Amino acid sequence: MDFPPAVLEKILLKIGQEINTSEELKLQVYRDGSFWIKNYSFEEFNDIYETNRQQVELVQTMFKQFCDINDVKKDSYNTIFDFVNLNKLKISNYLANRDYSVNGSKFSIEAQFVEYFRNIPGCYEVIRKIYLGSILSCYLSEYEPQDKMMSDVELLLDTNFIVSLLDLNTPESTTTCRQLLKIASSFGYSLRVLKETIKETTDLLLKKAEYFDKSFLPKLINPEDIYKACERRNLNRNDLERIADNLENILVDEYSILQIPYTVKYQNLAKSSTEYAEFKKIRNTDFAALHDIMALYYVREKRGKKKIKHFEDVNCWFVNNAINHDNSDYVGYKLRGYQPEIIRADELLCVLWFIKPDIGNGDLTDGVVDTNLNALISCTLNSSLPQASIIKELDDNIQKYKDASISDKDILRIATRITTHQLKNIEELNEIAESDSKQFVQKLKEEADKQKQEDDKRIARFEDVLKKLERLSSKPSDIEVEKRKRFKLINENRERDRNDYIKKQICKWRLKTWYWVGGITVILLVCLACYLVLPSTEGIDCFLQKKSISLIGAFILGVFDLFVIKNLYDKYCNHSNINAFKMNIIVPEELKNLNRIEDMPN
């Protein structure tokens, strides 16, 4: 990957701050972008690369085992990384105006793998790193910063965005939408919603409240269903009705989202457009299709009815939190090379983070990664699910025709077969229900029994795979073994050098006493020599025979015995004294044992 010069310069300056000292300049960056490096090598790079390579291989091995558990045969298991790269392609459409086509439906098994291992930190953390590296490479290689960024930007929010904002979707969707609003507010963006959006959201909530006690299957199949959120938050029918009745006030008071009341002009433009006819094929109702086209015409008017090439020049977006790209893909094909009118909340959040990564708090990077990975999983898993209306019809038929032979566990197994795309002919099932209820119940029972058998087999296979993975993950990598050997060798060498250093210090300590012994011995020998060479020693003999002189001599010999002889004894034979001296020796840092492998020098 080629780094843009500005990015490379910042990286080099950061490295220079870490390795340059006041005594030595190891890296110098010049104004023209050139640089030189002296007496420095990136020794840790190979270790880090090798560790990450082994982690990636482990993820690929786990993915292969996951496919085996689910009895899925694949020609290549590299697709797990193709799946993680999907958002990179989509974001490239905004950053570099590329014409990438994103099709996530073919990656359902990959999405199931990432979703399944979300609760296994070691594996999921590697996937997060791969994803972050993927989108960062997209930013570094394709994004060309413009001179300035629009501050007078308006975000027109879609119905599904409002539902997520109210925490009536998944917790991850709610986090995404609320985080986006927080960042948008810090940028000074305006938040708006059509009055038709208020109506569509209100009608949706009231309809969900009406069938609150009659729906069972949708929340088992679709994790983004409102009923699923109600179950998670312990909400009842009355709670939904209360939210619907106070929706406009909630948006204004809690989120500063203002309603656009006058929309007749956009309604007339939408009704007479060819896009309206096309959208009626995509959306569930004519009103929903009309609502979306009205939003598009509003955005186009705000943009001055002109196509915009650079993201920073866009002054209005229609922001949704949809589970697929159907709407934006249909509209976007006319805008190849230009910015689309529709953008998903998670993608907008990611692009804003690219442009200004210091916004928000220190946890924003992790938040962006998790947000986009969650959105990628949700979009992929939901893109190939049957339409909500078909699932609702199946749910009604099950509630109407099921007998004692169909248990709640059976319904749960049927839902599992739908979410894993093993039960696809749902419309055919609904037709059977209308013509022959007994055959319908029999078909349901057959599907439930199939799933039970597959669950039993999967559990057995999963236990075998887990044992293999545990053995694989518990086996230390070659690089870890090498690091431990080096760590042990360094400490052994330091211990040897440290013992030599301590021995030298003890020798110096003992030598000080021997200096005293030597000095006193020299003095005595000099005195004796002088005494022997004198022609007459009578005066000296008389002097030494005096009682006072004898006492002084005895005192001097006693002091010598006390301070010199005893000192020698303590330094050679008194082990407690010797150990006390050892304890007080100050050992240099380079001779102390390392406590952690990470502390090893490069």
C-alpha positions in Angstrom: 0.0 0.0 0.0 1.3 3.5 -0.9 1.1 6.0 1.9 0.2 9.5 0.9 3.2 11.8 1.5 1.4 13.8 4.3 0.5 10.7 6.2 4.0 9.2 5.8 5.6 12.4 7.1 3.4 12.4 10.2 4.3 8.7 10.9 8.1 9.5 10.5 7.8 12.5 12.8 6.1 10.4 15.4 8.8 7.8 15.2 11.5 10.5 15.4 9.9 11.8 18.7 10.3 8.3 20.2 13.8 7.4 19.1 15.7 10.7 18.9 17.6 11.8 22.0 19.4 15.0 23.0 22.7 13.2 22.5 22.0 11.5 19.1 19.7 12.2 16.1 18.6 8.8 14.6 15.9 10.0 12.2 15.7 13.3 10.3 12.7 14.4 8.2 13.3 17.3 5.7 10.9 19.9 4.4 10.9 18.3 0.9 9.6 15.0 2.4 12.9 13.2 2.2 14.3 11.6 5.3 17.3 9.6 6.6 17.5 7.0 9.4 20.8 6.4 11.2 21.7 3.5 13.6 18.1 2.3 14.0 16.2 -0.8 12.9 12.6 -1.8 13.4 13.5 -5.1 15.1 10.1 -5.5 16.7 8.3 -5.4 13.3 9.2 -9.0 12.3 8.0 -10.3 15.7 4.7 -8.4 15.5 4.2 -9.4 11.9 4.8 -13.1 12.7 2.5 -13.0 15.7 -0.3 -11.4 13.7 0.2 -13.8 10.8 -0.2 -16.8 13.1 -3.4 -15.2 14.7 -4.8 -14.7 11.2 -4.1 -18.3 10.3 -5.8 -19.4 13.5 -8.9 -17.4 12.6 -9.0 -19.0 9.1 -8.6 -22.4 10.7 -11.5 -21.7 13.1 -13.6 -20.5 10.2 -12.9 -23.8 8.3 -13.9 -25.7 11.5 -17.0 -23.6 11.8 -18.0 -24.5 8.2 -17.4 -28.2 9.0 -19.7 -27.9 12.1 -22.4 -26.4 9.9 -21.7 -29.0 7.1 -20.8 -26.2 4.6 -18.3 -27.1 1.9 -16.3 -24.2 0.5 -13.7 -24.0 -2.3 -11.8 -21.4 -0.4 -11.8 -20.2 3.2 -10.2 -16.9 2.4 -13.7 -15.5 2.0 -13.8 -14.6 5.7 -11.4 -11.8 4.9 -13.4 -10.9 1.8 -16.4 -10.5 4.1 -14.5 -8.2 6.5 -13.4 -6.1 3.5 -17.0 -5.5 2.4 -17.3 -2.2 4.3 -14.0 -1.0 2.8 -15.5 -1.2 -0.6 -18.7 0.6 0.4 -16.8 3.4 2.2 -14.6 3.8 -0.9 -17.7 4.9 -2.8 -17.9 7.9 -0.5 -14.2 8.7 -0.1 -13.0 8.2 -3.7 -16.2 8.1 -5.7 -15.4 4.5 -6.8 -18.0 2.3 -8.5 -17.7 -0.7 -6.3 -20.6 -3.1 -6.2 -21.2 -4.5 -2.8 -23.1 -7.8 -2.5 -23.2 -9.1 1.1 -25.8 -11.8 0.7 -23.3 -14.4 -0.5 -21.3 -14.1 2.7 -24.0 -15.3 5.1 -21.8 -18.2 6.6 -19.0 -15.7 7.1 -21.3 -13.3 8.9 -22.6 -16.2 11.1 -19.0 -17.0 12.0 -18.1 -13.5 13.1 -21.4 -13.2 15.0 -20.9 -16.6 16.7 -17.4 -15.8 17.8 -18.2 -12.2 19.0 -18.2 -13.5 22.6 -14.8 -15.2 22.2 -12.4 -12.2 22.8 -9.3 -13.7 21.4 -10.8 -14.6 18.0 -13.0 -11.5 17.7 -10.2 -9.1 18.6 -8.2 -10.5 15.6 -11.2 -9.9 13.4 -11.5 -6.3 14.8 -7.9 -5.7 13.9 -8.3 -7.0 10.4 -11.4 -4.8 9.9 -9.7 -1.7 11.3 -6.7 -2.3 9.1 -9.0 -2.7 6.1 -10.9 0.5 6.5 -7.7 2.4 7.4 -6.0 1.2 4.2 -9.0 2.4 2.3 -8.7 5.9 3.9 -4.9 6.1 3.5 -4.9 5.0 -0.2 -8.0 6.6 -1.5 -9.0 9.6 0.4 -7.8 13.0 -0.8 -8.5 15.7 1.9 -10.1 18.9 0.6 -9.3 22.4 1.7 -12.3 22.7 4.0 -15.3 20.8 5.1 -19.0 22.0 5.0 -20.2 23.0 8.5 -23.7 24.0 7.3 -24.9 20.4 6.8 -28.4 19.0 7.2 -29.2 15.4 8.1 -32.6 14.3 7.1 -33.4 11.2 9.2 -35.3 8.2 7.9 -38.0 6.1 9.8 -35.6 3.2 10.6 -33.1 5.7 12.0 -35.8 7.1 14.3 -36.8 3.6 15.4 -33.1 2.8 16.3 -32.7 6.1 18.0 -35.6 5.2 20.3 -33.9 1.9 21.2 -36.5 -0.2 19.4 -33.9 -1.9 17.3 -30.7 -3.8 18.4 -28.6 -2.2 21.1 -25.8 -1.8 18.5 -28.1 0.2 16.1 -29.1 2.5 19.0 -25.5 3.1 19.9 -24.7 3.9 16.2 -27.5 6.4 15.8 -27.0 8.2 19.1 -23.2 8.3 18.5 -23.8 9.8 15.1 -26.1 12.5 16.4 -23.6 13.4 19.1 -20.8 13.8 16.5 -23.1 15.6 14.1 -24.1 18.1 16.8 -20.4 18.7 17.6 -20.0 19.6 13.9 -22.9 22.0 14.0 -25.1 19.9 11.7 -28.8 20.4 11.6 -31.1 17.5 12.3 -34.4 17.3 10.5 -37.3 14.9 9.8 -40.2 15.1 7.4 -43.7 15.2 8.9 -44.4 12.0 6.8 -41.5 10.3 8.6 -43.2 11.1 11.9 -46.5 9.7 10.6 -44.8 6.5 9.2 -43.0 5.9 12.5 -46.1 6.5 14.5 -48.2 4.2 12.4 -45.5 1.5 12.6 -45.4 1.7 16.4 -49.2 1.6 16.7 -49.4 -1.4 14.4 -46.8 -3.2 16.4 -48.8 -2.4 19.5 -52.0 -3.7 18.0 -50.4 -7.1 17.2 -48.2 -7.2 20.3 -49.7 -10.4 21.8 -50.3 -12.1 18.5 -46.7 -12.1 17.1 -44.1 -14.8 18.0 -42.0 -15.8 15.0 -40.7 -12.4 13.7 -38.7 -11.7 16.9 -37.1 -15.1 16.7 -36.0 -14.6 13.1 -35.1 -10.9 12.9 -33.0 -9.5 15.8 -33.8 -6.0 14.6 -37.6 -6.5 15.0 -39.3 -4.1 17.3 -40.8 -7.0 19.3 -37.3 -8.2 20.0 -36.4 -4.8 21.5 -39.6 -4.8 23.5 -38.7 -8.2 25.0 -35.1 -7.0 25.8 -36.4 -3.8 27.5 -39.5 -5.3 29.1 -41.8 -3.0 27.2 -45.5 -3.8 26.7 -48.3 -2.6 24.3 -49.0 0.5 26.4 -45.3 1.5 26.3 -45.3 1.4 22.5 -48.5 3.4 22.3 -47.1 6.0 24.7 -44.0 6.4 22.6 -46.0 6.7 19.4 -48.3 9.4 21.0 -45.3 11.5 22.2 -42.9 10.9 19.3 -42.7 14.4 18.0 -42.0 15.8 21.5 -39.4 13.1 22.2 -37.5 14.0 19.1 -37.5 17.7 19.8 -36.8 17.6 23.6 -34.3 14.7 23.7 -32.5 14.9 20.4 -33.2 18.4 19.0 -34.6 16.9 15.8 -37.0 19.4 14.1 -39.9 18.5 11.9 -40.3 19.9 8.3 -44.0 20.7 8.2 -44.5 21.9 4.6 -43.9 19.0 2.3 -46.6 19.3 -0.4 -44.1 20.4 -3.0 -41.9 17.3 -2.5 -45.0 15.1 -2.4 -46.2 16.4 -5.8 -42.7 16.0 -7.3 -42.4 12.4 -5.9 -45.8 11.3 -7.2 -45.0 12.3 -10.8 -41.5 10.8 -10.8 -40.5 7.5 -12.5 -38.6 6.6 -9.3 -41.8 6.4 -7.3 -43.0 3.6 -9.6 -39.7 1.7 -9.1 -39.7 2.3 -5.3 -43.2 0.8 -5.0 -41.6 -2.5 -6.1 -39.0 -2.3 -3.4 -40.9 -0.9 -0.4 -43.7 -2.7 1.4 -46.3 0.0 0.9 -47.0 2.8 -1.5 -46.8 5.4 1.3 -43.3 4.1 2.3 -42.2 4.4 -1.3 -43.6 7.9 -1.6 -42.0 8.9 1.7 -38.5 7.9 0.4 -38.8 9.7 -2.9 -40.0 12.8 -1.1 -36.9 12.7 1.0 -34.7 12.4 -2.1 -36.3 15.4 -3.7 -35.8 17.4 -0.5 -32.1 16.5 -0.4 -31.7 17.3 -4.1 -33.2 20.7 -3.6 -31.0 21.4 -0.6 -28.0 20.5 -2.8 -29.0 23.0 -5.4 -30.2 20.3 -7.8 -26.6 19.6 -8.8 -24.3 16.5 -8.5 -21.6 16.7 -5.9 -18.2 15.0 -6.4 -16.5 15.3 -3.0 -17.9 14.2 0.4 -16.8 17.5 2.1 -19.0 19.5 -0.3 -22.2 17.7 0.5 -24.6 19.9 2.5 -27.5 17.5 2.9 -27.9 13.7 3.5 -30.8 11.4 3.8 -29.6 9.2 6.6 -31.1 5.7 7.2 -30.3 2.7 9.3 -31.7 0.1 6.9 -30.6 -3.5 6.9 -29.7 -3.5 3.2 -28.6 -1.1 0.5 -31.6 -1.7 -1.9 -32.8 1.9 -1.9 -29.4 3.5 -2.0 -28.1 1.0 -4.7 -31.1 1.8 -6.9 -30.7 5.6 -6.6 -26.9 5.4 -6.6 -26.5 3.7 -10.0 -27.4 7.1 -11.6 -24.7 8.9 -9.6 -21.6 6.9 -10.5 -18.6 9.1 -9.7 -20.7 11.4 -7.5 -22.0 11.4 -3.9 -25.3 9.6 -3.4 -28.3 11.2 -1.6 -28.8 8.3 0.8 -26.2 7.2 3.3 -26.4 4.6 6.1 -25.8 5.8 9.7 -22.8 3.5 10.3 -21.1 4.5 7.0 -21.6 8.2 7.7 -20.2 7.7 11.2 -17.1 6.0 9.8 -16.5 8.6 7.1 -16.8 11.4 9.7 -14.3 9.6 11.9 -11.9 9.3 8.9 -12.1 13.0 8.2 -11.7 14.1 11.8 -10.5 11.2 13.9 -10.0 13.3 17.1 -13.7 13.9 17.5 -15.5 12.3 20.4 -13.7 10.5 23.2 -10.7 8.2 23.3 -13.0 5.1 22.8 -14.4 6.3 19.5 -12.0 4.2 17.4 -13.2 1.0 19.1 -16.8 2.3 18.8 -16.4 2.9 15.1 -14.9 -0.6 14.5 -17.6 -2.4 16.6 -20.4 -0.3 15.1 -19.4 -1.0 11.5 -18.7 -4.7 12.2 -22.1 -5.0 13.8 -23.8 -3.3 10.9 -21.9 -5.5 8.4 -23.1 -8.6 10.2 -26.7 -7.4 10.5 -26.9 -6.4 6.8 -25.4 -9.6 5.6 -27.6 -11.9 7.8 -30.8 -9.9 7.0 -30.2 -9.3 3.3 -31.2 -12.9 2.4 -34.1 -13.2 4.9 -37.7 -13.4 3.5 -39.7 -10.2 3.5 -41.3 -9.2 6.8 -44.8 -9.6 5.3 -44.1 -13.3 4.3 -42.7 -14.0 7.8 -45.8 -12.3 9.3 -48.1 -14.5 7.2 -46.3 -17.6 8.3 -46.5 -16.5 11.9 -50.3 -16.0 11.5 -50.7 -19.4 9.9 -48.7 -21.1 12.7 -50.7 -19.5 15.4 -53.9 -20.4 13.5 -53.3 -24.0 12.6 -50.7 -25.4 15.1 -51.8 -28.3 17.4 -50.4 -30.0 20.4 -47.7 -31.7 18.3 -46.1 -28.3 17.6 -44.3 -27.0 20.7 -42.6 -23.6 21.3 -39.3 -25.4 20.8 -40.4 -26.6 17.4 -41.3 -23.0 16.4 -37.8 -21.9 17.6 -36.2 -24.6 15.4 -38.3 -23.5 12.4 -37.1 -19.9 13.0 -33.5 -21.2 13.2 -33.9 -22.9 9.8 -35.2 -19.7 8.3 -32.4 -17.6 9.7 -29.8 -20.1 8.5 -31.4 -20.2 5.0 -32.2 -23.9 5.2 -35.9 -23.2 5.0 -36.5 -21.1 1.9 -39.8 -22.0 0.4 -41.9 -20.0 3.0 -44.4 -18.8 0.4 -45.0 -22.4 -0.6 -45.7 -23.2 3.1 -48.2 -20.4 3.4 -50.0 -21.7 0.3 -50.2 -25.2 1.8 -51.6 -23.6 5.0 -54.5 -22.1 3.0 -55.3 -25.3 1.2 -54.5 -28.1 3.7 -53.9 -27.2 7.4 -53.0 -30.8 8.4 -50.3 -31.0 5.7 -49.0 -27.6 6.8 -48.6 -28.8 10.4 -47.0 -32.0 9.2 -44.5 -29.9 7.1 -43.7 -27.8 10.2 -43.1 -30.8 12.3 -40.8 -32.3 9.6 -38.7 -29.1 9.4 -38.5 -28.9 13.2 -37.4 -32.6 13.4 -34.7 -31.9 10.7 -33.4 -29.0 12.7 -33.3 -31.1 15.9 -31.2 -33.8 14.2 -28.9 -31.1 12.8 -28.6 -29.5 16.2 -27.6 -32.8 17.8 -25.0 -33.4 15.1 -23.7 -29.9 15.3 -23.3 -30.1 19.1 -21.2 -33.3 18.7 -19.1 -31.8 15.9 -18.7 -28.6 17.9 -17.4 -30.4 20.9 -14.7 -32.2 18.8 -13.7 -28.9 17.1 -13.5 -27.1 20.5 -11.1 -29.7 21.8 -8.9 -29.4 18.7 -8.9 -25.6 18.9 -8.1 -25.7 22.6 -5.1 -27.9 21.8 -4.1 -25.6 18.9 -4.5 -22.4 20.9 -2.7 -23.8 24.0 0.3 -24.8 22.0 2.7 -21.8 22.1 3.8 -20.4 18.8 7.4 -20.8 17.6 8.0 -17.1 18.1 6.7 -17.3 21.6 9.0 -20.2 22.4 11.9 -18.3 20.9 11.1 -15.2 23.0 10.9 -17.3 26.2 14.3 -18.9 25.4 15.8 -15.5 24.8 14.2 -14.2 28.0 15.6 -17.0 30.0 19.1 -16.6 28.5 19.2 -12.9 29.1 18.3 -13.4 32.8 20.9 -16.2 33.2 23.6 -13.9 31.7 22.5 -11.1 33.9 22.6 -13.3 37.0 26.1 -14.4 36.1 27.2 -10.8 35.5 25.4 -9.6 38.7 27.2 -12.2 40.8 30.5 -11.2 39.4 29.7 -7.6 40.1 28.8 -8.4 43.7 32.0 -10.4 44.2 34.0 -7.4 43.0 32.2 -5.1 45.4 32.9 -7.5 48.3 36.6 -7.7 47.3 36.8 -3.9 47.4 35.0 -3.8 50.7 37.5 -6.3 52.2 40.5 -4.6 50.6 39.8 -1.4 52.6 40.6 -3.3 55.8 43.7 -4.7 54.3 44.8 -1.2 53.5 44.7 -0.5 57.2 46.6 -3.6 58.0 49.2 -2.8 55.4 49.6 0.8 56.6 50.0 -0.2 60.3 52.4 -3.0 59.3 54.6 -0.6 57.3 54.7 1.9 60.2 55.8 -0.9 62.6 58.4 -2.2 60.3 59.8 1.3 59.8 60.0 1.8 63.5 61.7 -1.6 64.0 64.3 -0.8 61.3 65.1 2.5 62.8 65.5 0.9 66.2 67.9 -1.7 64.8 70.2 0.7 63.0 70.6 3.1 65.9 74.2 3.1 67.4 72.8 3.3 70.9 69.3 2.2 72.1 69.7 2.8 75.8 67.6 5.9 75.7 64.8 4.2 73.8 64.8 1.2 76.1 64.5 3.4 79.1 61.7 5.3 77.4 59.8 2.1 76.6 60.2 0.7 80.1 58.2 3.6 81.6 54.8 2.4 82.9 52.8 5.1 81.0 54.4 4.2 77.7 53.6 0.5 78.3 50.0 1.4 78.9 49.8 3.5 75.7 51.4 0.6 73.7 48.9 -1.9 75.2 46.1 0.5 74.2 47.3 0.8 70.7 47.6 -3.0 70.3 44.0 -3.3 71.7 42.6 -0.8 69.2 44.4 -2.6 66.4 42.9 -5.9 67.5 39.4 -4.5 68.0 39.1 -2.5 64.7 41.4 -4.3 62.4 41.5 -7.9 63.3 37.8 -8.0 64.2 37.0 -6.1 61.0 38.8 -8.8 59.0 37.0 -11.5 60.9 33.6 -9.9 60.2 34.3 -9.5 56.5 35.5 -13.1 56.1 33.9 -15.2 58.7 30.7 -13.3 59.9 28.2 -14.4 57.3 25.3 -12.3 58.6 27.6 -9.2 58.2 28.6 -10.3 54.7 25.0 -10.9 53.7 24.0 -7.5 55.1 26.6 -5.8 52.9 25.4 -7.7 49.9 21.9 -6.5 50.5 23.1 -2.9 50.5 25.0 -3.2 47.2 23.3 -1.0 44.5 23.1 -3.2 41.4 23.0 -1.4 38.0 19.8 -1.6 36.0 21.4 -3.5 33.2 22.3 -6.3 35.6 18.9 -6.7 37.2 16.6 -9.6 36.1 13.8 -8.8 33.6 10.3 -9.4 35.1 8.4 -9.6 31.7 9.2 -10.8 28.2 7.9 -7.4 27.0 10.8 -5.7 28.9 13.5 -7.4 26.7 15.7 -4.9 24.9 15.5 -4.8 21.1 
